[in-house]
Amino acid sequence: MVLWLVVEVLAVYGVARLIGVGWTLLLFVALSALGVWLLRREGRRTWQSLRVALRSGEMPSREIADAILVFLGGALLTLPGFVSDVLGLVLVLPFTRPVARIGLEAVIARRLLAAGMPVAPGEARVRRRRRHDGGDDDVVEGEIVDD
């Protein structure tokens, strides 16, 4: 958290030295207004696509991930600072969100695997072992998880 704050202060200082304090403040206001507008628009779109997916009976995993990313992006856009605004825009904009979604899915998958979560319903768990009775062939034990 402290490192994030230091990076934000350095970015604001660098921008202020480059374009001036007045333009920097104006840029803060403009980015905040753009962030609020984008958050409202993309939040509404994400909510509608989530409702459509739920009504159709399909698993809304993409829509849930988008809702999480839009929420996080909106939170970052409300924080003062240029680094948080850029990251927030990446999470909220519809053409950069798919890349962020891939990252979110990778983080969640890593956490689930590290926690030893069971295999998802409908997937198969397969374990191979050698026969101990002198045979040369492999025995494959399997289990279909269907919750």
Secondary structure, DSSP 4 states (H G I P E B T S, - for coil): -HHHHHHHHHHHHHHHHHH-HHHHHHHHHHHHHHHHHHHHHHHHHHHHHHHHHHHHTS--HHHHHHHHHHHHHHHHHHSSSHHHHHHHHHHHSTTTHHHHHHHHHHHHHHHHHHTTPPPPTT-EEEEEEE-SSS-SSEEEEEEE---
